[in-house]
């Protein structure tokens, strides 16, 4: 039970679930009730009244479009053509049961699969499903299409106006603002590193870590996450990744050798990083182009890269400083892409890293959707599950002439979850709530005796209470109250008896049963199994990329073309792993308790991609000495073996429930899980090693640290409390 002080603070500031639900309930009630009552009582158009009410309820009550009211209104405006298309298609495909079933399967799949486009599309999909389900049921009345479209558009336009102007939601920091704060923190870190003792203090490091953590997707509201496939969304996502990388590199920058001060060239590089990060923060915060660009940073970075330090310790710090500079340049470039799109300036080194700038919007969306067009994608699995359940429910409703059969399909859309365990738990609560609501509705209908005036007066306060309490109290309360609402609505459309409540319970029972059966048949464990497979594929791709990149670096006459196939594999598998992880976070896991550090594994993919680019960019054309090349190849082989070992462990939950390694031994610690890669091949660098050697070693060191984090998480997950 939440503390009263916390609830009071939420009510005072307007934040939290209760005030947010109350604001949305007011808007939903205003739009749906106003349009319904006007069409029904002023114009005597029951068909238009029905579509007006359910049009508003679909995108406000059933849909969960993230963001503030104005953000949701903008999404709804773009969805108006889609709504019209769905109503028209559903109306004409209802002519035969087989055409209605086929349309339900295809449209259901497409709408569910649209979740691959990002959280806004995923949130709108259930509401759009309802707007297609409603006209796809008998009777076949194509001559009422005008009323259907007019009612749906009227309800939605009122809802858009209400979302935009009634009870505005508090503003939340945008992702760009968060990234601007991280860039400003990088400025402070770079300034501190330019003064004695030339390393960050513990409080400064803690602030840098907190600024980086604020950009994690789990800590960013859904509406602000840059999850779309477009150019600016990709650029903003890269901005967050670059900001986190820059802060991490600054936080872990080694100090100068004991008894010696830092090189002036290194201090100049930190000053250039500070200047570039200041401009980036201005660009992200104010949206205006700062007076300076990254040209000075690029010049100082090039000078440092061609002027090696004297001591090996100094060269290690120099390599780390070059990584800091690389992250700062990437941050500035990504921020310009996010704000200016294709008008951003890209230097030659950034062309491959920001490959999507050269692609058209259509191609970018094709890349996103094609990556998920297969049974290994959780978006594809969810779409198949929903489409199958909807098609079965429409078949049952059509063959058995189920009264108000669309309620059964609405139950499929609203109650089916991504795992069988979640669906079963949701259905249990929903059936209890529906039963209670049906008893209450039957009592009300019997006592009212057909007095529609009573229902008209009660509709608005009942809807306001339903859409305020339902989202806060859970699915049981929501189903009970919504049963009352639909009973009051249909009692005004035609003469009904208490048996309408009985029909409502029967429909929900049938729809819930279909959802459970289809959930058991189609990937019943949701993302829990798929995440292991996706992560294993990512780690294997990372291992291949590590080996191929190191082979390019250590070759005597290094090939002109860097490895491309392996990098493409890492990008594709990274998308699949991130989408599976995002769904996994939303699922109720069984058994509850600590689990593997999946996020650390996903971040390893980013570190491989960005690190490989930095290493290849550090090459100056001079071949490494034979001893240096051999040592790097040996180290890379160990890291690649560790990544493949981690991939095998990630695959274990599918076949070995106890999570033991392939040899059957219980893990004793990180080194037991990943014995091949937890230490570099040599502890001391060759005395004449150059910057390329240290840049590659620093990259492999960071991947070794990632492997230790992954292994430690696995051990913690399997160790009894």
Number of C-alpha atoms within 10 A of each C-alpha: 3 6 7 9 9 11 15 11 12 16 15 10 10 18 17 13 14 17 18 22 18 21 20 24 23 21 26 30 27 21 27 28 25 18 27 28 21 15 23 17 13 9 11 12 18 20 21 27 31 25 30 33 26 23 31 32 24 25 27 27 21 21 21 19 26 19 19 18 27 18 16 22 22 13 18 22 13 10 17 15 11 14 22 18 15 22 23 19 17 24 26 17 21 24 17 14 19 16 15 25 25 16 22 29 21 16 22 28 23 17 20 27 25 20 21 24 17 17 22 24 23 21 20 26 26 23 28 25 28 27 26 23 27 24 26 29 24 18 10 15 13 16 9 13 17 13 19 27 22 18 27 28 21 25 29 32 21 20 28 26 15 22 27 19 13 17 16 16 20 11 10 14 10 16 23 26 17 22 29 27 21 29 35 23 25 30 25 17 23 27 18 18 21 20 12 11 13 18 21 24 13 10 9 16 18 13 18 25 17 14 23 26 15 18 23 14 17 12 10 18 14 17 19 17 22 25 18 20 22 22 22 22 18 21 26 26 22 22 30 27 23 27 31 25 23 27 28 18 19 26 23 12 21 18 19 20 14 7 6 9 13 19 14 10 16 21 18 16 27 27 20 23 30 25 20 27 29 21 24 33 27 20 20 25 18 13 15 13 15 14 7 12 18 20 13 16 23 20 13 20 25 14 13 20 20 12 13 16 20 11 13 20 19 21 23 26 25 28 27 22 25 25 25 24 25 24 25 29 26 26 29 27 24 31 30 25 25 24 20 17 18 17 10 16 15 16 12 8 12 15 12 12 15 18 9 20 22 13 14 13 14 10 14 19 18 12 15 17 19 11 17 20 15 12 13 17 22 30 28 21 24 25 23 23 25 27 28 24 29 31 22 20 28 29 18 19 25 20 10 10 12 17 15 17 26 22 26 28 29 24 24 28 25 22 22 27 24 26 23 22 19 22 22 21 13 20 26 16 19 26 20 17 22 30 23 20 26 28 17 19 28 20 14 18 22 14 11 16 14 16 13 18 10 13 21 17 10 14 19 19 12 18 24 21 15 24 25 22 18 20 19 15 11 14 22 23 22 22 27 25 26 21 27 26 21 18 25 23 21 15 22 22 15 11 11 17 19 21 14 21 26 16 17 24 26 22 24 27 22 20 31 30 21 24 32 24 15 23 27 17 12 19 21 21 18 23 29 23 19 24 27 23 22 27 28 25 24 28 29 24 27 30 26 21 24 26 22 20 23 23 19 19 28 23 13 15 12 16 11 8 7 17 19 13 13 20 21 14 17 25 19 18 23 25 19 25 30 21 20 25 22 17 16 21 12 10 17 14 16 10 7 7 8 13 14 18 16 20 15 15 26 21 14 24 25 17 19 24 20 19 23 25 19 20 23 18 13 23 19 11 12 12 16 21 15 11 11 20 19 13 19 24 19 17 26 29 19 24 27 26 20 26 31 23 23 24 24 19 21 26 22 20 16 13 10 13 8 11 21 17 19 13 6 10 11 16 18 11 17 19 16 15 24 24 14 19 25 21 15 19 14 11 7 9 16 14 10 13 18 23 27 26 26 24 28 25 21 19 21 26 19 15 25 24 15 19 26 21 16 25 25 18 21 24 20 16 16 17 13 6 7
